[in-house]
Amino acid sequence: MNDDMIFRLLKLMVTLMGRLPWTVLKFFSDVFGLIWYKVDKRHRTVVLDNLNLAYPDRFSKFETERLATHIFKNIAAILFEVIWAYEKPKDELFSYFSVKGAEYLEKAKKKGRGVIILSCHMGNFELLVAAFPKAGMKNPYGIYRKFDFNPLERLMLEMRQRFGATLIPMRGASEKIDAVLSNGGVMGTLLDQSVDWYKGVFVDFFGRPACTNSGFAKLALRSKASVVPMYTVRKDKQFSIEFLPEIPLVQTGDRIKDIEINTQNYTSAVESMVRKQPDQYFWVHNRWKTKPYCLYPRE
């Protein structure tokens, strides 16, 4: 079976499932999340460890495990909500979204230097790109990491770009991104994943050193674009998009220091967003995987 046939089969499955009532999809989603929590020991351990690192001595063992089950259910909900939203027309889908803090985006856009939307893996971040126009972004752009499986890549691009957003693959994106921002455009990206030591700088995240991609700060320093944080959370069938005040760009004249300071400021903004709704964050990712040291091998 070739990629085109697989794509058509995937699209048919998503279309048919999307016609099921919301309550049925929600039931399947919750069951899938609970089963996933029970059988996937590796990711369950990552989530529990992450929660204990981020919130030391705050929760009992029972409370931590209960929070972890909510996290698995909320991540599972992303898939089923994408299925539910796949064939929704623009006006209908946007009726489920509300927007707060849009004035911060408008103020940043008026500066004419372009706007970088800083976000994270929170709420249903997959629906966020499709809903960008609802938040006042005309012809927005997003940076993303391509799926290795071509039929899924094609399906997700179709879903994400159907209301006017343009997705730019992360690899080799610098020139395209610079062009978007120099023309006063708006582009969004996520900054909450661990990277290898040579790709980032170590900054504080929930009180612990986390290696964070330095490319975001380099882009902001190079383009002088405004950086506006934004996140999304869900409540039942409603999705809230909230913008936060622009993060001022720090320029000391020391390039290394500027990268470190600005990366810390952006990471602190991500942490503040996560703290608002920790059960809707993507804790299955090992954010503190890269350590700020290495051991010398024995001779």
Buried (B, 14 or more C-beta within 10 A) or exposed (E): EEEEEBBEEBBEEBEEBBEBEEEEBBEBBBEBBBEBBEEBEEBBEBBBBBBBBBBEEEBEEEEBBEBBBBBBBBBBBBBBBBBBBBBBEBEEBBEBBBBEBBEBBEBBBEEEBBBBBBBBBBBBBBBBBBBBBBBBBEEBBBBBEBEEEBBBBBBBBEBBBBBEBBBBEBEEBEEBBBEBBEEBBBBBBBBBBBBEEEEBBBBEBBEBBBBBBBBBBBBBBEBEBBBBBBBBBBEEEEBBBBBBEBBEBBBEEEEEEBBBBBBBBBBBBBBEBBEEBBBBBBBBBBBBEBEEEEEEEEE
